Amino acid sequence: MTTYQFHDAYTLAETAEKLGKKALHLGLIPSFVVRYFPDSRQYYIPNEKECEPLTPEQAYMRFKKLVENSAK
């Protein structure tokens, strides 16, 4: 049974930020930046090949994959 950590756009963005902090704590990324807008957030991971901002969905998937792969 899959349990989701988010239920809407706001909790998805919050979950992505928590996963980013976990990835940072584990040393999987050197840093990340969140830009807050009234209706959305953008995530940046400095020193990556891609310099375009990530949406909350993209950030969630990227951070989740990093954290899961580090546990293996």
Contacts in CASP RR format, 6 or more apart in sequence:
PFRMAT RR
TARGET T0000
AUTHOR 0000-0000-0000
METHOD contacts of the structure
MODEL  1
MTTYQFHDAYTLAETAEKLGKKALHLGLIPSFVVRYFPDSRQYYIPNEKE
CEPLTPEQAYMRFKKLVENSAK
5 11 0 8 1.000
5 15 0 8 1.000
6 12 0 8 1.000
6 14 0 8 1.000
6 15 0 8 1.000
6 60 0 8 1.000
9 40 0 8 1.000
9 56 0 8 1.000
12 56 0 8 1.000
12 57 0 8 1.000
12 60 0 8 1.000
13 40 0 8 1.000
13 41 0 8 1.000
13 56 0 8 1.000
15 60 0 8 1.000
16 41 0 8 1.000
16 43 0 8 1.000
16 56 0 8 1.000
16 57 0 8 1.000
16 59 0 8 1.000
16 60 0 8 1.000
16 63 0 8 1.000
17 34 0 8 1.000
17 41 0 8 1.000
17 43 0 8 1.000
17 59 0 8 1.000
19 59 0 8 1.000
19 60 0 8 1.000
19 63 0 8 1.000
19 64 0 8 1.000
19 67 0 8 1.000
20 29 0 8 1.000
20 32 0 8 1.000
20 59 0 8 1.000
20 63 0 8 1.000
22 63 0 8 1.000
22 67 0 8 1.000
23 29 0 8 1.000
23 32 0 8 1.000
23 63 0 8 1.000
23 66 0 8 1.000
23 67 0 8 1.000
23 70 0 8 1.000
24 31 0 8 1.000
24 32 0 8 1.000
26 67 0 8 1.000
26 70 0 8 1.000
28 66 0 8 1.000
28 67 0 8 1.000
28 70 0 8 1.000
29 45 0 8 1.000
29 66 0 8 1.000
30 46 0 8 1.000
30 47 0 8 1.000
31 45 0 8 1.000
31 46 0 8 1.000
32 43 0 8 1.000
32 44 0 8 1.000
32 45 0 8 1.000
32 46 0 8 1.000
33 43 0 8 1.000
33 44 0 8 1.000
33 46 0 8 1.000
34 41 0 8 1.000
34 42 0 8 1.000
34 43 0 8 1.000
34 44 0 8 1.000
35 41 0 8 1.000
35 42 0 8 1.000
35 43 0 8 1.000
35 44 0 8 1.000
35 53 0 8 1.000
40 55 0 8 1.000
40 56 0 8 1.000
41 56 0 8 1.000
42 53 0 8 1.000
42 54 0 8 1.000
42 55 0 8 1.000
43 53 0 8 1.000
43 54 0 8 1.000
43 55 0 8 1.000
43 56 0 8 1.000
43 58 0 8 1.000
43 59 0 8 1.000
44 51 0 8 1.000
44 53 0 8 1.000
44 54 0 8 1.000
45 54 0 8 1.000
45 62 0 8 1.000
54 62 0 8 1.000
END
